Amino acid sequence: MDLLRPRFKPRRPAAGSALVEVVVAILVLAVIAAAVFSVALTSKAGGGKSGRRLLALMATKQVTGQLRGYVTGCYDYATASFSSCGGVSGPNACAGANSWSMTNPCATANSPSGIIDTGPASSAYAFSLGTHILTGVLPAWLEAAPYNGRVRYVVTAGSTISNCGYAGHTCVSPAVSVTADWTEP
């Protein structure tokens, strides 16, 4: 009996089986890599959209907060005219009807407000009935192409108020909805 000789001879693998294993491993790795890149691209695109939604939400809250300062304005919806408010100046730093405007027409060209109302009621009382389209609220890149973003608020007639500050005046409390929209490229 020969103790140095092994009892069993190891079998040689079939020719080409190592190549098949390598190809299968590369295929599995490629599928995993594609899935990882797909998730990364989806989260990046979703992050951009959610960032724009957050900016729009902040802009609408800013406009809503600014409009609170105009609630005390004296605009008679029955006669569609601005009354003097007894000489009380509006939120803007000048006297007269335009001091109650969202656009701040009394400001100089270097005014920090930067808000422009391009709607049909521009340079009018902030709660004039209709649609007010504001620029200068969203970041410039979101207002420019390809997004063309804008903030608008729509003022509709709400409940009627008799003697709203002045005898004989009937006013309508405004109902306001503020929205921001843009186009996704």
C-alpha positions in Angstrom: 0.0 0.0 0.0 1.3 3.3 -1.0 0.6 6.0 1.6 1.9 8.9 -0.4 -0.6 8.4 -3.3 -4.0 10.0 -2.8 -7.0 7.6 -2.9 -9.2 9.9 -4.9 -8.2 11.8 -7.9 -9.7 15.4 -8.0 -11.8 16.0 -11.1 -10.9 18.8 -13.4 -13.6 21.3 -14.0 -15.2 21.3 -17.4 -13.5 23.6 -19.8 -15.2 27.1 -19.9 -17.1 26.8 -16.7 -15.0 29.6 -15.0 -15.8 31.9 -17.9 -19.6 31.3 -17.4 -19.3 32.1 -13.7 -17.4 35.4 -14.5 -20.0 36.4 -17.0 -22.9 35.7 -14.6 -21.2 37.6 -11.9 -20.7 40.6 -14.2 -24.3 40.4 -15.3 -25.5 40.4 -11.6 -23.2 43.4 -10.8 -24.5 45.3 -13.9 -28.2 44.8 -12.7 -27.3 46.0 -9.2 -25.4 49.1 -10.6 -28.3 50.0 -12.8 -30.8 49.8 -9.9 -28.5 52.0 -7.7 -28.1 54.6 -10.5 -31.8 54.6 -11.1 -32.6 55.3 -7.5 -30.0 58.1 -7.4 -31.4 59.8 -10.4 -35.0 59.5 -9.2 -34.1 61.0 -5.8 -32.2 63.8 -7.5 -35.1 64.7 -9.7 -37.6 64.4 -6.8 -35.3 66.6 -4.6 -35.4 69.3 -7.2 -39.2 69.2 -7.4 -39.6 69.3 -3.7 -37.1 72.2 -3.4 -39.3 74.1 -5.9 -42.4 73.2 -3.9 -40.8 74.5 -0.8 -39.8 77.8 -2.4 -43.4 78.2 -3.7 -44.8 77.5 -0.3 -42.5 80.1 1.3 -43.5 82.6 -1.4 -47.2 82.1 -0.8 -46.7 82.5 2.9 -44.7 85.7 2.3 -47.5 87.2 0.2 -50.2 86.1 2.7 -48.2 87.8 5.5 -47.8 91.0 3.4 -51.5 91.0 2.6 -52.3 91.0 6.3 -50.9 94.5 6.5 -53.5 95.7 3.9 -56.6 94.3 5.7 -57.2 97.7 7.3 -57.3 99.5 3.9 -60.4 101.5 3.2 -61.7 100.3 -0.2 -65.4 100.6 -0.8 -66.4 97.7 -3.0 -69.9 99.1 -3.4 -68.6 102.2 -5.2 -65.3 100.6 -6.3 -63.3 103.4 -5.0 -60.6 104.0 -2.4 -61.5 106.3 0.4 -58.9 108.3 2.3 -58.9 106.2 5.4 -59.1 109.5 7.3 -55.5 110.3 6.2 -54.0 107.1 7.5 -51.2 106.0 5.3 -51.0 102.4 4.1 -48.2 99.9 4.6 -46.2 101.7 1.8 -44.4 104.9 2.7 -46.4 107.4 0.9 -49.9 108.9 1.3 -52.9 108.3 -0.9 -54.5 105.3 -2.6 -51.3 103.8 -3.9 -49.9 103.5 -0.3 -52.3 100.6 0.0 -50.9 98.9 -3.2 -48.9 95.7 -3.0 -46.6 97.0 -5.7 -45.5 100.0 -3.7 -45.6 102.6 -6.5 -44.3 105.3 -4.1 -41.0 103.6 -3.7 -37.9 104.7 -5.6 -36.3 102.5 -8.3 -33.9 101.2 -5.6 -36.7 100.0 -3.4 -35.9 96.7 -1.6 -39.5 95.5 -2.0 -39.0 94.5 -5.6 -42.5 93.1 -5.9 -44.4 94.0 -9.1 -48.1 93.4 -9.7 -48.6 92.7 -13.4 -52.2 91.7 -13.0 -55.2 93.7 -14.2 -55.4 95.4 -10.8 -51.7 96.5 -10.8 -50.8 99.6 -8.8 -54.3 99.5 -7.3 -55.5 98.7 -3.8 -54.0 95.3 -2.7 -57.5 93.8 -2.3 -59.0 95.0 -5.6 -61.2 92.3 -6.9 -59.6 90.2 -9.6 -56.3 88.4 -10.2 -53.0 89.9 -9.0 -49.9 88.4 -10.6 -46.8 89.1 -8.6 -43.2 89.0 -9.8 -40.2 89.5 -7.6 -41.5 87.1 -4.9 -40.0 83.8 -6.3 -36.2 83.5 -7.0 -35.3 85.0 -10.4 -34.2 81.6 -11.8 -37.7 80.1 -11.0 -39.5 83.0 -12.6 -37.3 82.7 -15.7 -37.5 80.1 -18.5 -37.9 77.1 -18.5 -39.9 77.3 -15.3 -41.8 80.6 -15.8 -42.9 80.6 -12.2 -45.3 83.2 -10.8 -47.2 83.9 -7.6 -50.7 85.1 -8.0 -53.5 85.9 -5.6 -57.2 86.1 -6.5 -59.5 88.4 -4.6 -63.2 87.6 -4.7 -66.1 89.2 -2.8 -66.7 87.6 0.5 -69.3 88.7 3.2 -71.0 92.1 3.2 -70.1 94.5 6.0 -72.4 97.5 6.7 -70.9 100.8 7.9 -67.3 99.6 7.4 -65.6 102.5 9.1 -67.6 105.3 7.6 -71.3 105.9 7.9 -73.3 104.9 4.8 -70.5 102.7 3.4 -71.2 99.1 2.7 -68.1 97.0 2.1 -67.5 93.5 1.1 -64.9 91.5 3.0 -62.5 90.0 0.5 -61.8 86.3 0.1 -58.2 85.7 -1.0 -56.5 82.7 -2.4 -52.7 82.7 -3.0 -51.0 80.2 -5.3 -47.6 79.7 -6.9 -47.2 77.8 -10.1 -44.5 77.0 -12.6 -43.8 74.7 -15.6 -41.7 71.6 -15.0 -39.3 71.1 -17.9 
